[in-house]
Amino acid sequence: MKIISRYLTAFIFSGLTICTHGYSYSETVISNTSGESRLERGKRMLQVIDGEAGEKVIASLEDIAPDFATYIFEYPFADVYSRPQLNLRDRELATISMLTAMGTATPQLKVHIEAGLNVGLTQTEIIEVMIQASVYAGFPSTLNGLAAAKEVFSEHNKKVFK
């Protein structure tokens, strides 16, 4: 019996529904809800994209740099991720590629690998973008990225097949 790791996830926020079902994500774009502040939009975007992992990042800043948490909500998530020119799936693919190439941001890479899975990337696509990064970023960065992916996939699969 073949186990399918794709599953239905539906997010409903402020009257906005985003359905990702593991097959087609080309239209998954989130727009601004009327009257929503940058902070509110950023919090909504972080929840949709990163879920629990994003919440942990924000919580880790509460006692040292709470203002930085606000910056994270407002700039990358409210201003950049909510732009309609790319869908969330493509944005996460680009982010995973860049963090893999950096080779120095393993905690952030893990969060974005999980986010990629949340918005519909497959494990195969994530591995493939890391292999592509090896051409320009080198083998050490890619090996580190693959190790991070292996950890995230293992944890993700435990949750999915529970």
Long-range contacts (C-beta under 8 A, 24 or more apart in sequence): 3-161, 5-122, 5-123, 5-157, 5-160, 5-161, 6-122, 7-160, 9-118, 11-47, 11-48, 13-44, 13-47, 13-48, 14-44, 16-44, 18-48, 20-118, 20-119, 20-120, 21-120, 22-120, 22-122, 25-87, 25-88, 25-89, 25-119, 25-120, 25-121, 26-87, 26-89, 27-87, 28-87, 28-88, 28-89, 28-119, 28-120, 29-84, 29-86, 29-87, 29-88, 30-81, 30-82, 30-88, 31-82, 31-84, 32-82, 38-73, 38-74, 38-78, 38-79, 39-70, 39-73, 39-74, 39-78, 41-77, 41-78, 41-82, 42-72, 42-73, 42-74, 42-75, 42-76, 42-77, 42-78, 42-79, 43-73, 43-77, 45-77, 45-78, 45-81, 45-82, 46-72, 46-73, 46-77, 48-88, 48-118, 48-119, 49-77, 49-81, 49-88, 49-92, 49-115, 49-118, 49-119, 50-111, 50-112, 50-114, 50-115, 50-118, 51-114, 51-115, 51-118, 53-110, 53-111, 53-114, 53-115, 54-111, 54-115, 57-111, 88-119, 88-120, 89-116, 89-119, 89-120, 89-121, 92-116, 92-119, 92-121, 93-121, 93-125, 93-126, 93-129, 96-121, 96-126, 96-129, 96-130, 96-145, 97-129, 97-130, 97-132, 97-133, 99-145, 100-129, 100-130, 100-133, 100-137, 100-141, 100-142, 100-144, 100-145, 101-133, 101-136, 101-137, 101-141, 102-137, 102-141, 103-137, 103-138, 103-140, 103-141, 103-144, 103-145, 106-144, 106-148, 109-145, 109-148, 110-148, 110-151, 110-152, 113-148, 113-149, 113-152, 113-153, 114-152, 114-155, 114-156, 117-152, 117-156, 123-149, 123-153
